[in-house]
Amino acid sequence: MYPWPMMGWLGGFGLFVALFALVCVALFILWVVMVLDCVKRDFPERSAWLAILLISLFVNMYWLAAILYYVLIRTKNVGRMPPPKA
C-alpha cells in the first residue's frame, strides 16, 4: 500500500522531522556565515549588528537575525560597503 514500510502517519511525521532538521541546520549555517561576514566587514553599525547576531543565538531567534542581516546589510550594501577583509 505504501512505498516504504511505516509510511503511514508515523512515517510521514518522521519525514517532516527530517526535513525540519535539515532546514534548521541550513539556517544555523547561514547564521554562522553572517556572523563571520559581520566580523570581517567594516561598517558603522558593525558592533550593533554583531550584538544582535550573538544575542539572537541565546534567545533562539538566530534564524531571524541571520535573514535580517542578509537582507538589510549584505544585499542592500553590496556596492557601497567595502568587501570583507580576507
BELRAUR-V951540 format. One record per residue. PSI is psi in degrees with one decimal (NA if undefined). OMEGA is omega as a letter, one per 20 degrees, with the letter a starting at -180 (999 if undefined). D_FIRST is the distance of its C-alpha to the first C-alpha in Angstrom with 2 decimals. Layout:
PSI|OMEGA|D_FIRST ; PSI|OMEGA|D_FIRST
This chain:
-47.9|r|0.00 ; 148.6|a|3.81 ; -28.3|r|6.68 ; 150.9|r|8.76 ; 145.7|a|9.19 ; 32.3|r|10.43 ; 25.6|r|9.24 ; -140.5|a|9.55 ; -44.0|a|13.14 ; -38.0|r|14.84 ; -39.5|r|13.23 ; -36.8|r|14.12 ; -38.1|r|17.49 ; -38.1|r|18.04 ; -40.2|r|17.55 ; -43.8|r|20.02 ; -41.2|r|22.41 ; -41.9|r|22.42 ; -41.3|r|23.18 ; -41.7|r|25.80 ; -38.9|r|27.40 ; -42.0|r|27.65 ; -41.1|r|29.39 ; -42.1|r|31.70 ; -41.0|r|32.75 ; -40.9|r|33.44 ; -34.7|r|35.56 ; -39.3|r|37.44 ; -40.3|r|38.25 ; -41.9|r|39.49 ; -44.0|r|41.65 ; -42.9|r|43.16 ; -39.2|r|43.99 ; -36.4|r|45.60 ; -43.6|r|47.68 ; -39.0|r|48.89 ; -40.2|r|49.74 ; -37.1|r|51.65 ; -39.4|a|53.59 ; -30.7|a|54.56 ; 141.6|r|55.40 ; 108.5|r|58.81 ; 161.6|a|58.89 ; -37.2|a|60.70 ; 22.9|a|57.81 ; -45.9|a|56.50 ; -35.9|r|57.25 ; -44.5|r|55.73 ; -36.4|r|52.47 ; -41.2|r|52.36 ; -42.7|r|52.85 ; -44.7|a|50.12 ; -40.3|a|47.67 ; -40.6|r|48.57 ; -33.0|a|48.69 ; -26.9|r|45.32 ; -38.8|a|43.78 ; -24.4|r|45.18 ; 11.2|r|44.02 ; 36.6|r|40.51 ; 29.3|a|40.96 ; -34.5|a|41.30 ; -39.8|r|38.69 ; -42.8|r|40.73 ; -39.2|r|44.00 ; -41.9|r|42.66 ; -42.1|r|41.40 ; -43.7|r|44.71 ; -43.5|a|46.76 ; -45.0|a|44.92 ; -44.2|a|45.41 ; -31.0|a|48.92 ; -57.4|a|50.59 ; -43.6|a|48.93 ; -34.2|a|48.07 ; -24.7|a|50.98 ; 34.4|a|53.68 ; -47.5|a|52.83 ; -17.0|a|56.21 ; -24.3|a|58.35 ; 149.2|r|57.64 ; 148.0|r|58.52 ; 160.7|r|55.63 ; 146.4|r|54.68 ; 146.2|a|57.05 ; NA|999|55.87
